[in-house]
Amino acid sequence: MAEVMEEIVEEEVKQLLLDKQYTRLRQKVAELNNADIADVMQELENEDKLKLFRFLPKGIAADVFAYLDVDDQQYIITSLSDRDATNIINNLMADDAVDLLEEMPANIVKKLLANASPDTRRDINHLLRYPESSAGSIMTVEFVDLKETITVAEAIERIRKVGVDSETINICYVLDNQRMLVGTVALRYLLISPPDALIGDIMHENVISLHTMMDQEEVARQFQKYDFTSMPVVDNENRLVGIITVDDVVDIMQEEATEDMEKMAAIMPSDKPYIKTGVFETWKKRIPWLLLLMISATFTGKIITSFENALSACVILTAYIPMLMDSGGNAGGQASVTIIRGLSLNEIEFSDLISCLWKEFRVALLCGTTLAVANFAKLLVFDRTSIAVAAVVCLTLLVSICIAKMVGCVLPMIAKKLGFDPAVMASPFITTIVDALSLLVYFRIASLILGIA
């Protein structure tokens, strides 16, 4: 329903632009949410995007701009006059301005910063000091800070003065004379407290904060753990330097989830939407892992070649190689995805390796036995193979499932222990290893039961 309404609004805006009914267009835009305006703009041609943006009231232009994707932001900011572009930069939240400038050519960044207000320039340069993907790089410096010695009435008056330019006023941060974070106070407590009460008496002193160098993935975990809508960011001296709000965390979670999915599919992570990523760039992201997996898969071919005599002596064995390899790969993939997810949520630590292995081994026995029994019946009834061949295939299936789940469990945990992203050790990589091990087991069991070499 929401998508249908969005399409209707989009068509209406396009028609108003085409008919040059600009008064009606302004009225229509005024009725929309800032995020919805951005969605409509992104579906327009570039010329119409710019035209619609120019009709936005100055009070909401920067807010709408923050919702646009990077390509549209770059197009608009470079198409505006220096004065209008600078006005947008000055009215963006500092963290949003930094995200924009990091994606723009150096000459444009230099010009925008040169024209920006001193406060904006200071805030942007402050955030640019921190490593990418750290808490310091994603925080905003627009927040409400209070002294513990002022009264509630004075605090409310300060919120009226600085709150309009702050990211949030729901939580105010209490600082001492050295700007060290000593407490927080929620807006609702200010509203219900006596006007002459001191902030130091009503503030919450047990403050949970983030460090500027904390990785953004850990930041997201802290928000998930404590269910906060904003959290303070402090430096090594516990001085408050910024805050991170939950809307930034949603973006982080989406970015991290996308990155893990791409790594698990053997794709180099990209920060661009798929539809806006060029063919050559997509090729560069995918080909390294494909080359590595192709080369590693040659070991599988060498194993098959080394057992040519066994296969020629019992050709029927060849028909079940794909099934054994696929079943092992799928089983390993199930285990690895489960472990990787547990590691990313901090539900599993490396110290849990033995208990995880024991659990996966028992699961593997149950899964392998079920598959082996079902396959044994299928081989005898439908394929009409001998009992000996069926036994070889089904025993291999059972052992392969056990090996696959062990490998799928161990590799991500070892990767995490060594400081690598566990998502790298996902299905494609594990499948290649399991394929080779399954073939070795297959031919070894065949030689024992069938007496072939």
N, C-alpha and C positions, 0 to 999 in steps of 0.2 A: 504493500500500500504506500509506504514511504517513497519507494522508487518511482511509483506511478506519479505521485504528487510532484516529485522532483523533476520528472520529465515534463509535466504540465507547466511548471514554473519556468523551466528552461526554455520551452517553446514560446511562452508568453514574453519573456525577456528578449528573446531573439526577434520576435515580431515587433515589439516596441522599439528596439534599436533600428530595425529595418524601416519602420514607418516614421522614425525620428520623433516619436512622442516622448520627449525627454522629461516633461513634467510628470506624466503618468509613470515613467520609468523610475524616477526618484521616489515616488510614492510607493511603488511596488517593492523597491529595494529596502525602503524603510520598514516594511512589514516583515522582512526576513531576518532570520538569525545570521550572525556573522559567518558561521561555518557553512550555512546553506548558500550564502552569497558566494563564498569561495568555491563551493561545489559547482554552482551554475557557471561561474567564470571559467573554470577549468574545462568546460565543455564547449566554450566559444572559440571562434577563430581568434588569432592573436590580435588583430586589429580591433575586434569587438571587445576582447578582454580589456585592452587598454582604454577603450572608450568608456566601458562600464565603470572601470576603476576611477576614472576622472570624475564621474558623477557621484561617487561616494562622498558623504560628508566627511570632513577632516577628522571628526571625532571617532569615526569607526574605520577609516581607511587602513590605519596601521593594524588594527585587530583582524580585519579581513585578510590583509597581506600576510599575516603570520600563519594563516591556515592554508595558503597556497603551497604547491610543491615547489621545489627549488628551481626548476626550469622556468616556471611562470614568474616566480619572484625575480629571477635574473632578467627576464625579458622586460618586465614592467619597470624595474628600478633603472635599467639602462635606457629605457625609452622616455622616462620622465626628465624634466628639467633638473638642473643641479639643486635648485631650491626645493622642489617638490620631493626629490629623492632624499635629500638631507632631512626634510621634515618627517618622512617615513622612518628613517633610521633613528631619529631622535625620539620618536614615539613608540618604537618597538621595545619590548622587554629586552634587557641586555642579553639574555641567553639566546633569544630568537635572532637578535641582530648578529651575534657571533656565528650562529649556524648559517646565516645567509652569507656573511663575509668570507667564511671558510671555503665556500663553494665558488666564489667569484674571482675573476682575474685580478692580479696584483695591482694593475694600473687603476682599475675601478675602485678597489678597496682603498687605495691611497687617496683617491679623490673624495670618496665618501667620508673617510675619517678626517680629512683636512677640513671639510665643511661642517662636520658634526659639532655639537656643543661640547664644551670642555668636560662636562659631567658624563655625557654619553661616551666620549672618547676614552675617558679614564676607566669607565666600567668595562668597556669592550676590551681594552688592553689588559685589564686585570684578569678577565676570564681567559684570554688567549694565552696566558702564561702556563696554564695547566695542561697536562698531557691529555690527548684525545681519549674519550671514554672514561675519564676520571670524574669523580663527583664535582671537582672544581670546574671542569669544563662544561658541565650541564646545569650548574646552579644559576640562580638569578640573584642579583644584588639589590633588587627592589623589595624591601621588607620593612616592617614597622618595628623599630627598636625603642625600648623604654628604659628609663633609669629606675632603679629600685627605690629611690628616695622621693619620687614624685607621687602625687595623689591620683586617685582614680579620675577625678575631674580633669586634672592636667593631662592624664593619659588619653582620655577621650578627645580632648581638644587637639592633642598632637595627631591622633588618628585622623581627625577631620582635615588636618593640614597636609599630611603626607600619604594618607591612605589611597587617594585617587591614583597615585603613581606606583602603588605597591602591587606585587603579584597577588597577595592575599592579606586580609586583615583579620581573618578568623583567629589566628594565633599571633600574638605579639611576643617579641623576644626581649628579655630583661638583661641588661648589661651593667657591669660595674664601670668605674672610671677608666679602667684599662681596656674596655670593650670586651672583657671576658664574659662568656655566657654563664649566667648564674641562675636563670629560671625562665619559665614561660607563663603567659597568662592568656586565657581564652577570652575572646570578645564578650561572650555571654556572662563571664564572671565580672567583667568590668561594668556591664549594664545592670547587674543585680547587686553590686557592692555599694556601700555608702560612698558618696562623692569624696569624703575626706579621708578614706582609708588609704594607707600607703601600699604601693605596688609590691614592695618587699614583703608585706604581711599576707597578701593574697596569692602571690605567685606560686607556681608549682616548681619545686627546686630539683626534683629528680628528672633531669633533662637527658633525653636520649638523642645523641647527635651523630653526624657523619663526619668523616675526615675528608679533607680536600682531595687526597690521593687515593681514596677508596674507589675500586673499580665499579663501573656503573651496574654491572650484573649483581654485585653485592649490595649496591644501593637499592635495587629492586627487591632483593630478598628482605632487606630491613623494613621496607614499606609493607611488604606482604606479612611480615612477622608481627608488626606493631599496629597495622591498620590505621596509620596516620594519613592525613591529607597533605601535610607538609612536614619537612624535617630540616633542622638547622645544620649548616656545614661550618665546621671550625678548622682552624689551622693548628700547627703544633703547640701553640701556646693557649689553646682553647679560646681563641678570639673568634667571634662570629664574623664570617666573611660572606655568607650568603645562605640561601635556602633552596631546597628542591621541593617542588610541588608534585602532586600525584599525576597531573596531566603529563609532566615530563617522564614520569615512571612508566606510564602506559606506552609511550613512544619507545622507551628503552626495552620493555618487555617484548614489544612487537619486533623491534630490531634484533634482539638477541634470539628470539624464537626463529625468525627468518634465517639468521646466520647459521643456527644449529641445523635447521632443515636443509640448507644448501650444503653444508659440510657432510651431513649424513647421506646426501645424494651424490657425493663426490663432485661438488661444484665449488669453485672459489667464491667466497662471499662477495656480494655486491650491494651497494647502498642505493642503487637506482631501481625504480619500478621496472618490471619485465618489459612492458610495452614501450618504455622509453630507453631501453638498452639496445644499442646497435648490434647488428649481426656479428661484426668483427669483434666487438667487445665481449659479446656472449661466448663466441668461440674461444677467446683468450681465457675466460673464466672456466670453461669446461675441459679444454684439451689437456691441461697438465695431468689431471687425475686420470683421464681416459688413457693417456699414454702410459702412465705408471701401472694402471691396472692391466692394460694389454700386455705389457712386458712381464708383469708378475704372473699372468695367466699362462705364459709359455711354459712355466714349470708343470702345469697340468698336462700340457701336450707331451712334455718329455716323459712324464710318468706313464702315460698311455703307450707311448712308443716303446718304452722299456719293457712293457708287458705284452708286446705284440704276439709272442708265441702262445701265451696263455689265452689271449682272445681268439687266435686262430684255432686253438684246440677246442674252444667252447664259444662259438660265435654268439650264442644267445645272450651271453653276459654283456655284450656291447649295448643291447637294447635298453638295459636298465641303468646305464651310466647317467643319462640326463636326470632321471627321476631321483637317484641317490644324491647327486650334486645339488639339485634344486631343493630337495627336502632338507639337506644339511644347511644350505645357505639360508633358507627361510627360518629354520630353528635358531640359527646363530643370530639372525637379524632380530628375532623376537627378544632374545635375551639381551642383546646389546642396547636396543632401544629402551627397554625397561631400566637397565642399569644406568644408562646415560641420563635418562630423565630423573632417576633418583639422585644421581650425583649433582645435577644442576639445581635441584631443590634442596640440597643438603640433607636429604633423607638417608643417604648412604655415605660412609667414609671408608677410607682405605683399610681401616682397622676392621671393617665388616667383611673383608674379603673371604675369610674361611666360611663364615655363616652363609654368605651369598653363594659361594661355590657349592656348599652342601645342599642348599635349597634348590639351586638350579640342577644339580645332579639328580635329586629325587624327582623333580619335574621332568627332567629329560628321560628318566627311566619310565615314567608313566606315559609320556608322549610317545617315546620310541616303541614301547611295548604295544601300545594301541595301534600305531601305524604299521608295525611289523605283523601283528595278527591280521589286520585288515588286508594287508598286501599279500600275506601268505595265502589267504583264502582266494584272493583275486588271481594269483599266479597259478594255483592249482585248478580252479574252476574255469576261468576265462582264458588264460594264456596256455593252460595245459602243459606247464613245464614239469620237469621231474622234481621230486621232493628235495633232492640234493641242491639243485639250482635255486629253488625257492628258499631253502635254508640259507644259502650263501647271500642272496639278496636281502633277506629279512634280518639276518644277523648284522650285516653291514649297515642296514638302515638304522637298527637300534644303536649300534656303536657310533655311527655318524651323528645321530641326534645328540648323543651324550657329549661327544667331542665338540660339536658345534655350540652347544649351550655353555660348555666350559670356556671355550674361546671367547664367545660373545660376552661372557661375564667378566673374564679376567682382563682382556685388552683395554676396555675403557677405563677400568680402575687403575691399571698401571699407567696409562696415559695421563690420567689426572694426577697421579702421584709424581710423575716426572715433570709436571708443569705444562703438559699439552692439553688442548681442548679434547675432551673425551668424544665429542661428536665426530672427530676425524676417524675414530675407530668404529665406524658404523657399518651398515650392511655391505656396501661394495667391497671394502677392504677385508672384512671378516669372511665374506662369501668366497673370495679368492683363496684364503688360507684353508677354509673348510673344504673346498673343492679338492685341493691337493691331498689333504689328509684323508678324505673319504675314499679317494681312488687307491691310496696306499692300503687302507684297511680292506677295501673290496678285493683287491688282488691277493692280499695275504690270506684272507679267509677262503677265497676260491682255491688257492693252492693247498690249503690244509684239508678242505672238505672234498674237493674234486680231484685232488692229486695232480694238478697241472702246474707247470712252472714256466 
